[in-house]
Amino acid sequence: MSRSSDFRFGLEAEFLLVDAASCRPLWHPELRFEELNLILEGIDVCDFDHEGLDLIPLHRKRMPFVVEGYQLPGPDLKPTALLPKGVEIRTPICNSIEACVDAFATLHGRMQRSLSERGYRAATLSFHPIEDHFEGPQNKRRYDHWQWAMEAMTTYGPDINVSVPSDVAERLDLHELHGKVNYYAPALTALTVASPLYRGDLWRIRGGVGKSVRTYHRSTIAPAISIHPKEHLRLEFKPLEMTPYRVDYHGYFLLWLALILDESLLGRATEQTRIYDMGQVARFGLRAEGARERAHEVLSKAPNALGAWDFDCQALDHFHVRLETGRVPADDIIDRYEREQSIPSVLRDLLDLR
């Protein structure tokens, strides 16, 4: 049996909603939780188990789909309503990366069909291309959690979840993992930056066009990883960007596994350094200082580190090409927008997984 079979995988991915006919981007004033939840509840998922899928407040059933948005609080901070920003797919826990990505693609197809019947589609873009600001009543006890809840209303992203075998969990130094993530995560994010649209135009900053408004906004307040020790040490990697490419999601799991498992990656940094580096990556992508070198270190060492666990690293070839050319997904979006001068035209190209 493959040694990789002792790992468990899950993918959560948020989607921007658009009008099915025009591809005009939508947001909470035009979206209603009750309608969207009804659409999601009607999707046939009887062939999927619900392992690892929690019941999210205001939803009525456990399912691989949720309406994402801002929870309006009652007097005790319990949510009483939800202002939608979009929808999310959550795969069940899977025994392999391949099974997880396949499940995600199947769920995506079913979700798109059901949404289209009600006049919606879901687009893979990591920052709302029109809206850039949201304010709501405090819905978290901690001030920083409330601030992030408001900031997250304009951002969309994937969470890459890996649970490791017990012997790996026992020897994993979480302090060292945080330092490693702080050092390498900005460079890995640079391979994926794909949200260069802002307020109905390209994101123009200091005389140039930036690569990722999402990374720029989330880096100062949102965590790069989230650790869940009571869930078989579920390790959640959060800074990468949404993509319409299935192979990218496969590669995202491999990049996260490389950071977890590769003991030869010796770079370490503080949280403050990561925040600074993320700001540079948001503007410059792989041209940010140190980004190419650090990404190359991870990609070049990954086959040896992951091969020892029987992981197939072929999906990383996609990132090697980006590293060699310096061209990131944001560049394709920028080119299309400059050609078409149309947000809906860009979004139409981001509806299907391929």
C-alpha positions as CSV (number, residue, x, y, z in Angstrom):
1,M,0.0,0.0,0.0
2,S,1.2,3.5,-0.8
3,R,2.6,5.4,2.1
4,S,0.5,8.4,1.0
5,S,-2.7,6.5,1.9
6,D,-2.2,7.5,5.5
7,F,-2.9,11.1,4.8
8,R,-6.3,12.7,4.5
9,F,-7.3,15.6,2.2
10,G,-10.0,18.2,1.9
11,L,-10.6,21.3,-0.2
12,E,-12.7,24.3,0.5
13,A,-13.1,26.8,-2.3
14,E,-15.1,30.1,-2.4
15,F,-16.7,31.4,-5.6
16,L,-17.9,34.8,-6.8
17,L,-21.4,34.7,-8.2
18,V,-22.3,36.3,-11.5
19,D,-25.5,36.8,-13.6
20,A,-25.7,33.8,-15.9
21,A,-26.7,35.8,-19.0
22,S,-24.5,38.9,-18.7
23,C,-21.6,37.6,-16.4
24,R,-22.1,40.8,-14.4
25,P,-20.6,40.3,-10.9
26,L,-23.1,40.1,-8.0
27,W,-22.8,40.8,-4.3
28,H,-24.9,40.8,-1.1
29,P,-27.4,43.6,-2.0
30,E,-28.6,41.5,-5.0
31,L,-28.1,38.0,-3.4
32,R,-30.4,36.4,-0.8
33,F,-29.3,33.7,1.6
34,E,-32.6,31.9,1.5
35,E,-32.7,31.6,-2.3
36,L,-29.1,30.5,-2.6
37,N,-29.4,28.0,0.2
38,L,-32.4,26.5,-1.4
39,I,-30.5,26.0,-4.7
40,L,-27.6,24.4,-2.9
41,E,-29.9,22.1,-0.8
42,G,-31.5,20.9,-4.1
43,I,-28.2,19.5,-5.5
44,D,-28.0,15.7,-5.5
45,V,-25.1,14.6,-3.4
46,C,-26.4,11.3,-2.2
47,D,-23.3,9.6,-3.6
48,F,-21.0,11.7,-1.3
49,D,-20.5,11.1,2.4
50,H,-20.5,14.0,4.9
51,E,-17.4,13.1,6.8
52,G,-15.7,16.3,8.0
53,L,-18.6,18.6,7.0
54,D,-19.9,20.6,9.8
55,L,-23.4,22.2,9.9
56,I,-22.8,25.9,9.3
57,P,-25.1,28.3,11.2
58,L,-28.3,29.3,9.4
59,H,-27.9,26.4,7.0
60,R,-30.4,23.6,7.6
61,K,-28.5,20.5,6.4
62,R,-24.9,19.2,6.2
63,M,-23.8,19.3,2.6
64,P,-20.7,20.0,0.5
65,F,-22.0,23.5,-0.3
66,V,-22.5,26.6,1.8
67,V,-23.6,30.2,1.2
68,E,-20.6,32.3,2.1
69,G,-21.0,35.8,3.6
70,Y,-21.3,38.0,6.6
71,Q,-23.3,36.8,9.6
72,L,-25.5,39.4,11.1
73,P,-25.4,39.0,14.9
74,G,-28.1,39.0,17.5
75,P,-27.6,40.4,21.1
76,D,-25.6,37.3,22.1
77,L,-23.6,37.3,18.8
78,K,-25.4,34.3,17.5
79,P,-26.1,34.8,13.8
80,T,-29.6,35.8,12.9
81,A,-29.1,36.4,9.1
82,L,-26.4,36.2,6.5
83,L,-25.4,38.7,3.8
84,P,-24.0,36.6,0.9
85,K,-20.8,37.3,-0.9
86,G,-20.9,34.0,-2.8
87,V,-20.9,30.2,-2.4
88,E,-18.4,27.6,-1.3
89,I,-17.7,24.0,-2.2
90,R,-16.4,21.8,0.6
91,T,-15.2,18.3,-0.3
92,P,-15.7,15.4,2.1
93,I,-12.5,14.0,3.6
94,C,-10.6,12.0,0.9
95,N,-7.9,9.4,1.0
96,S,-5.9,10.8,-1.9
97,I,-5.3,14.1,-3.6
98,E,-6.6,12.7,-6.8
99,A,-9.9,11.6,-5.2
100,C,-10.2,15.1,-3.6
101,V,-9.7,17.0,-6.8
102,D,-12.1,14.6,-8.6
103,A,-14.7,15.2,-6.0
104,F,-14.3,18.9,-6.2
105,A,-14.7,18.9,-10.0
106,T,-17.8,16.8,-9.7
107,L,-19.4,19.0,-7.1
108,H,-18.4,22.1,-9.1
109,G,-20.2,20.8,-12.2
110,R,-23.4,20.0,-10.3
111,M,-23.3,23.4,-8.6
112,Q,-22.9,25.3,-11.8
113,R,-25.8,23.4,-13.4
114,S,-28.1,24.1,-10.5
115,L,-27.0,27.8,-10.3
116,S,-27.5,28.3,-14.0
117,E,-31.1,27.1,-13.8
118,R,-31.8,30.0,-11.4
119,G,-29.9,32.6,-13.4
120,Y,-26.5,32.5,-11.7
121,R,-23.0,31.1,-12.4
122,A,-19.9,30.8,-10.1
123,A,-16.6,32.4,-11.2
124,T,-13.1,31.6,-9.9
125,L,-11.8,35.1,-9.0
126,S,-10.1,35.9,-5.7
127,F,-11.3,39.4,-5.2
128,H,-14.6,41.1,-6.1
129,P,-13.9,43.1,-9.3
130,I,-16.4,45.9,-8.5
131,E,-16.9,46.0,-4.7
132,D,-14.0,46.8,-2.4
133,H,-15.4,47.7,1.0
134,F,-17.8,46.3,3.5
135,E,-18.9,47.3,7.0
136,G,-21.2,45.4,9.3
137,P,-22.0,45.3,13.0
138,Q,-19.5,43.5,15.3
139,N,-20.2,39.8,15.0
140,K,-17.1,38.3,16.7
141,R,-16.0,38.7,20.3
142,R,-12.4,39.4,19.2
143,Y,-11.9,42.7,17.4
144,D,-9.3,41.3,14.9
145,H,-11.7,38.4,14.0
146,W,-14.5,41.0,13.4
147,Q,-12.1,43.0,11.2
148,W,-11.2,40.0,9.1
149,A,-14.9,39.0,8.8
150,M,-15.6,42.3,7.2
151,E,-12.4,42.2,5.0
152,A,-13.3,38.7,3.8
153,M,-16.6,39.9,2.3
154,T,-14.7,40.9,-0.8
155,T,-12.2,38.1,-1.0
156,Y,-12.5,34.5,-2.3
157,G,-10.0,31.7,-1.8
158,P,-9.2,28.1,-1.4
159,D,-8.3,26.4,1.9
160,I,-6.0,23.4,1.4
161,N,-6.6,20.8,4.2
162,V,-4.2,18.0,5.0
163,S,-4.3,15.6,8.0
164,V,-1.0,13.8,8.5
165,P,-0.3,10.2,9.8
166,S,0.1,9.9,13.6
167,D,3.9,9.3,13.4
168,V,4.3,12.6,11.4
169,A,2.0,14.4,13.8
170,E,4.0,13.3,16.8
171,R,7.3,14.7,15.6
172,L,6.0,17.8,13.8
173,D,7.3,21.0,15.5
174,L,4.4,23.5,14.9
175,H,6.6,26.4,15.9
176,E,9.1,25.5,13.2
177,L,6.3,24.9,10.7
178,H,5.0,28.4,11.3
179,G,8.5,29.8,10.7
180,K,8.8,27.8,7.5
181,V,5.4,29.0,6.3
182,N,6.3,32.6,7.0
183,Y,9.4,32.2,4.9
184,Y,8.2,30.2,1.9
185,A,4.4,31.0,1.7
186,P,4.8,34.4,0.0
187,A,6.9,32.8,-2.8
188,L,4.4,29.9,-3.3
189,T,1.6,32.5,-3.3
190,A,3.4,34.3,-6.1
191,L,3.0,31.3,-8.3
192,T,-0.8,31.6,-8.0
193,V,-1.6,35.3,-7.9
194,A,-4.7,35.9,-10.0
195,S,-6.8,38.9,-8.8
196,P,-5.6,42.1,-10.6
197,L,-9.1,43.7,-10.9
198,Y,-10.2,46.4,-8.6
199,R,-13.2,48.8,-8.7
200,G,-14.1,47.9,-12.2
201,D,-10.6,48.3,-13.7
202,L,-7.2,46.9,-13.3
203,W,-5.6,47.3,-9.9
204,R,-3.3,50.3,-10.6
205,I,-0.8,51.0,-7.8
206,R,2.2,53.3,-7.8
207,G,2.5,53.5,-11.5
208,G,2.0,49.8,-12.2
209,V,-0.6,47.1,-12.4
210,G,-0.6,44.8,-9.3
211,K,-1.1,41.1,-9.5
212,S,-3.3,40.3,-6.5
213,V,-5.7,42.6,-4.6
214,R,-6.7,39.7,-2.5
215,T,-3.2,39.0,-1.2
216,Y,-2.7,42.7,-0.6
217,H,-5.8,43.0,1.5
218,R,-5.7,39.8,3.5
219,S,-1.9,39.7,4.3
220,T,-2.0,42.1,7.2
221,I,-4.8,40.4,9.2
222,A,-5.5,36.9,7.9
223,P,-3.5,33.9,9.0
224,A,-1.4,31.9,6.5
225,I,-2.3,28.6,8.2
226,S,-4.8,27.3,10.7
227,I,-4.1,24.3,12.8
228,H,-6.8,22.0,14.2
229,P,-5.2,19.6,16.7
230,K,-8.5,18.0,17.7
231,E,-9.3,16.9,14.0
232,H,-6.4,14.4,13.5
233,L,-4.1,17.5,13.3
234,R,-5.8,19.0,10.3
235,L,-3.4,21.5,8.8
236,E,-5.1,24.2,6.7
237,F,-3.1,26.3,4.2
238,K,-4.9,29.5,3.2
239,P,-2.9,32.1,1.2
240,L,-3.1,30.6,-2.4
241,E,-5.5,32.0,-4.9
242,M,-8.6,30.6,-6.7
243,T,-7.9,29.0,-10.1
244,P,-9.9,27.5,-12.9
245,Y,-7.3,24.8,-13.4
246,R,-7.8,21.4,-11.8
247,V,-4.1,20.7,-12.0
248,D,-3.4,23.8,-9.9
249,Y,-5.5,22.4,-7.0
250,H,-3.5,19.1,-7.2
251,G,-0.4,21.2,-7.1
252,Y,-1.6,23.2,-4.1
253,F,-1.8,20.0,-2.0
254,L,1.7,19.1,-3.1
255,L,3.1,22.5,-2.2
256,W,1.6,22.4,1.2
257,L,2.8,18.8,1.8
258,A,6.3,19.9,0.8
259,L,6.3,22.6,3.5
260,I,5.0,20.1,6.1
261,L,7.3,17.2,5.2
262,D,10.5,18.5,3.7
263,E,13.0,18.9,6.5
264,S,15.7,20.2,4.1
265,L,13.8,23.5,3.7
266,L,15.7,25.6,6.3
267,G,14.3,29.1,5.7
268,R,12.5,30.6,8.6
269,A,10.9,34.0,9.1
270,T,8.6,36.0,11.5
271,E,5.0,36.8,10.9
272,Q,5.9,40.4,10.3
273,T,8.3,39.5,7.6
274,R,5.7,37.3,5.9
275,I,3.3,40.2,5.9
276,Y,5.8,42.5,4.3
277,D,6.7,39.8,1.7
278,M,3.1,39.2,0.9
279,G,2.6,42.9,0.2
280,Q,5.5,42.7,-2.4
281,V,4.1,39.5,-3.9
282,A,0.7,41.1,-4.3
283,R,2.2,43.9,-6.4
284,F,4.9,42.1,-8.3
285,G,4.2,38.4,-8.3
286,L,7.3,36.4,-9.1
287,R,9.2,39.6,-9.6
288,A,9.0,40.3,-5.8
289,E,12.4,40.1,-4.0
290,G,13.3,36.5,-3.2
291,A,10.2,35.0,-4.6
292,R,11.6,33.1,-7.5
293,E,14.5,31.7,-5.5
294,R,12.3,30.5,-2.6
295,A,9.7,29.0,-5.0
296,H,12.5,27.3,-6.9
297,E,13.9,25.8,-3.6
298,V,10.5,24.3,-2.7
299,L,9.7,23.0,-6.3
300,S,13.2,21.5,-6.8
301,K,13.2,19.7,-3.5
302,A,9.6,18.5,-3.5
303,P,10.0,15.4,-5.7
304,N,12.6,13.9,-3.4
305,A,10.7,14.8,-0.1
306,L,7.3,13.8,-1.4
307,G,8.5,10.8,-3.4
308,A,9.6,9.2,-0.2
309,W,5.8,9.1,0.7
310,D,4.8,7.9,-2.8
311,F,3.2,11.2,-3.9
312,D,3.3,11.8,-7.7
313,C,4.7,15.3,-8.2
314,Q,3.8,15.7,-11.9
315,A,1.2,18.3,-11.1
316,L,4.1,20.6,-10.1
317,D,5.2,20.9,-13.7
318,H,2.6,23.6,-14.1
319,F,4.4,25.7,-11.5
320,H,7.8,25.1,-13.0
321,V,6.6,26.7,-16.2
322,R,5.4,29.7,-14.4
323,L,8.7,29.9,-12.5
324,E,10.7,29.7,-15.7
325,T,8.6,32.3,-17.6
326,G,7.8,34.6,-14.7
327,R,4.2,34.6,-16.1
328,V,1.5,34.1,-13.4
329,P,-2.3,33.7,-13.9
330,A,-2.9,37.4,-13.2
331,D,-1.1,38.2,-16.4
332,D,-3.7,36.3,-18.4
333,I,-6.4,38.2,-16.7
334,I,-4.7,41.5,-17.3
335,D,-4.1,40.7,-21.0
336,R,-7.8,39.8,-21.5
337,Y,-9.1,42.9,-19.7
338,E,-6.8,45.2,-21.7
339,R,-8.0,43.5,-24.9
340,E,-11.7,43.5,-24.1
341,Q,-12.0,46.3,-21.6
342,S,-14.8,44.3,-20.0
343,I,-15.1,42.8,-16.5
344,P,-17.9,40.4,-17.7
345,S,-15.7,39.2,-20.5
346,V,-12.9,38.3,-18.0
347,L,-15.4,36.5,-15.7
348,R,-16.9,34.5,-18.6
349,D,-13.4,32.9,-19.0
350,L,-13.4,31.9,-15.3
351,L,-16.6,29.9,-15.1
352,D,-15.4,26.4,-16.1
353,L,-12.8,24.1,-14.5
354,R,-10.3,22.9,-17.1
